[in-house]
């Protein structure tokens, strides 16, 4: 499945996956074959940062 291109929809998708299915961003990226650097850069450009302590982007 291709990731959503809209950063706000992407944020919702990723945070839902992190909440429901994966204990960390690394696990999500590994299991879903997502480039972590690209994902975090895309979300950072929209003002979001991964917070490992809560396993979510904020």
C-alpha positions in Angstrom: 0.0 0.0 0.0 1.3 3.5 -0.9 1.4 6.0 2.0 -1.0 8.9 1.8 0.7 12.0 0.2 -1.2 14.6 2.3 0.9 15.1 5.4 -2.2 15.4 7.7 -3.7 12.2 6.4 -0.2 10.6 6.6 0.1 11.7 10.3 -3.3 10.2 11.1 -2.4 6.9 9.3 1.0 6.6 10.9 -0.2 7.5 14.4 -3.1 5.0 14.2 -0.7 2.2 13.1 1.7 3.1 16.0 -1.1 3.2 18.5 -2.8 0.0 17.3 -0.1 -2.2 15.8 3.5 -1.3 16.5 5.5 -0.6 19.7 7.9 1.8 17.9 8.5 3.7 14.7 11.4 1.4 13.8 9.0 -1.6 14.0 6.4 0.1 11.9 9.0 1.1 9.2 10.5 -2.4 9.2 7.2 -4.3 9.0 5.6 -1.9 6.4 8.8 -1.4 4.4 8.7 2.4 4.9 11.8 4.5 4.6 12.1 6.1 8.1 14.1 9.1 7.0 11.7 10.0 4.3 8.7 9.5 6.5 10.1 11.6 9.4 11.3 14.3 6.9 7.8 14.5 5.3 6.1 14.9 8.7 8.8 17.3 10.0 8.2 19.5 7.0 4.5 19.8 8.1 5.7 20.5 11.7 5.4 17.1 13.3 8.1 15.3 15.3 8.2 11.7 16.5 8.0 11.4 20.3 9.3 7.9 21.3 8.1 8.4 24.9 4.5 8.3 23.6 5.1 6.4 20.3 3.4 9.1 18.3 4.1 12.1 16.0 3.0 15.4 17.5 
